[in-house]
């Protein structure tokens, strides 16, 4: 009887461990395959982001929260860019390209900025409609966290540091 109890207990421990792993990874999923058209006319794909921890931020020049958070996004980029961190700001389809260019140049944004003219990229990333919406993508190309509204930047920095430390 004791052996049976140990077997049942062992099976429960294994099941609980598997269940915990599933729960912890339940929000982690592959970033959608997308092609970003950058302001300079070049293109970057989701595949190009592999091997780096990447912040993908959907924003608009007409969004006050987006404008307010941009200095923090710049500071985050500056803090981690030398450690394998990338930032990609994706302007929404309704944002006039001339406004995006003017904002990017006047604020001297140091990271890549894309314009989602057709809305295809926002749709692929979960039909993003609210700005700002920010995704954190790990080195394997998986979305590990998303924020609607401005992120808690100290929490975001801890997550970035954790992801950068992963192999």
C-alpha positions in Angstrom: 0.0 0.0 0.0 2.9 2.4 0.8 4.3 1.9 -2.7 1.0 2.8 -4.2 0.8 6.0 -2.2 4.3 7.0 -3.2 3.5 6.3 -6.9 0.3 8.4 -6.6 2.2 11.2 -4.8 5.0 11.1 -7.4 2.5 11.3 -10.2 0.8 14.3 -8.6 4.1 16.1 -8.2 5.0 15.5 -11.8 1.5 16.6 -13.0 1.7 19.8 -10.8 5.1 20.6 -12.2 3.9 20.2 -15.8 0.8 22.2 -15.0 3.0 25.0 -13.6 5.2 25.0 -16.6 2.2 25.3 -18.9 0.7 28.1 -16.9 4.0 30.0 -16.7 4.4 29.8 -20.5 0.7 30.1 -21.4 1.1 33.8 -22.4 4.3 33.2 -24.4 3.7 32.7 -28.1 5.5 33.2 -31.4 5.6 36.8 -32.7 3.7 37.0 -35.9 5.5 37.0 -39.2 5.5 40.6 -40.3 7.4 42.9 -42.6 8.0 46.4 -41.2 8.6 49.2 -43.6 11.1 51.6 -42.0 11.2 55.4 -42.6 14.2 55.1 -44.8 12.3 52.7 -47.1 14.1 49.6 -46.0 12.3 46.6 -44.6 12.8 44.5 -41.5 11.0 41.2 -40.8 10.1 39.6 -37.5 12.7 36.9 -38.4 15.4 39.6 -38.4 14.7 40.3 -34.7 15.7 36.8 -33.7 18.7 36.7 -31.4 17.8 40.0 -29.8 15.4 41.1 -27.1 13.1 43.5 -28.9 10.5 46.1 -27.7 7.9 46.5 -30.4 5.8 49.7 -29.7 2.6 50.6 -31.6 2.1 54.3 -31.3 0.7 57.4 -33.0 1.8 61.1 -33.0 -1.8 62.0 -31.9 -1.7 59.8 -28.8 -0.7 61.8 -25.8 0.3 58.8 -23.8 2.6 57.6 -26.7 4.2 61.1 -26.8 4.6 61.2 -23.1 6.2 57.7 -22.9 8.6 58.2 -25.8 11.4 59.7 -23.7 11.3 56.6 -21.4 11.4 54.3 -24.5 14.4 56.2 -25.8 16.1 55.9 -22.3 15.3 52.2 -22.2 16.8 51.7 -25.7 19.9 53.7 -24.8 20.4 51.7 -21.6 20.3 48.3 -23.2 21.2 48.8 -26.9 24.7 47.6 -26.4 23.6 44.3 -24.8 21.5 42.8 -27.7 18.4 44.9 -27.2 16.4 46.4 -30.1 13.5 48.8 -30.3 11.0 49.1 -33.1 8.4 51.8 -33.0 5.5 51.1 -35.4 3.3 54.1 -36.3 -0.3 53.3 -36.8 -1.9 53.4 -40.3 -4.0 56.5 -39.5 -0.9 58.5 -38.6 0.2 60.8 -41.5 3.7 59.7 -42.6 4.8 63.4 -42.6 3.9 63.7 -38.9 5.8 60.4 -38.1 8.9 61.7 -39.9 8.7 65.1 -38.2 8.2 63.5 -34.8 11.1 61.1 -35.3 13.5 63.8 -36.5 12.5 66.5 -34.0 12.8 64.0 -31.1 15.9 62.4 -32.6 14.5 58.9 -32.0 17.6 56.6 -32.0 15.8 53.4 -32.9 14.0 52.0 -35.9 10.7 53.5 -36.8 8.2 51.9 -39.1 5.0 53.1 -40.7 2.2 50.6 -40.9 0.4 52.2 -43.9 -2.0 49.4 -44.5 -2.7 48.3 -40.9 -1.5 44.8 -41.8 1.2 44.8 -39.1 -1.2 46.0 -36.4 -3.7 43.3 -37.5 -1.1 40.6 -37.4 0.0 41.6 -33.9 -3.4 40.9 -32.4 -5.4 43.6 -34.2 -3.8 46.4 -32.3 -6.2 49.4 -32.1 -5.3 51.0 -28.8 -2.1 53.0 -28.5 0.4 52.7 -27.0 0.6 48.9 -27.2 4.0 47.4 -26.5 5.3 43.9 -26.9 8.4 42.4 -25.5 9.9 39.7 -27.8 12.6 37.3 -26.5 15.7 36.1 -28.4 13.7 33.1 -29.7 11.1 35.4 -31.4 8.4 34.8 -28.8 6.2 37.5 -27.3 6.7 37.2 -23.5 4.8 40.3 -22.4 2.5 42.9 -23.7 1.3 46.3 -22.3 -1.6 48.4 -23.3 -0.9 51.9 -22.2 2.5 53.0 -20.8 4.5 50.2 -19.2 5.7 50.2 -15.7 9.3 51.0 -16.7 11.1 49.6 -13.7 9.2 46.3 -14.2 10.0 46.5 -17.9 13.7 47.0 -17.2 13.8 44.0 -14.9 12.1 41.8 -17.6 14.5 43.1 -20.3 17.5 42.3 -18.0 16.1 38.8 -17.3 15.6 38.2 -21.1 19.0 39.5 -22.0 20.6 37.1 -19.5 19.0 34.1 -21.1 21.0 32.0 -23.6 
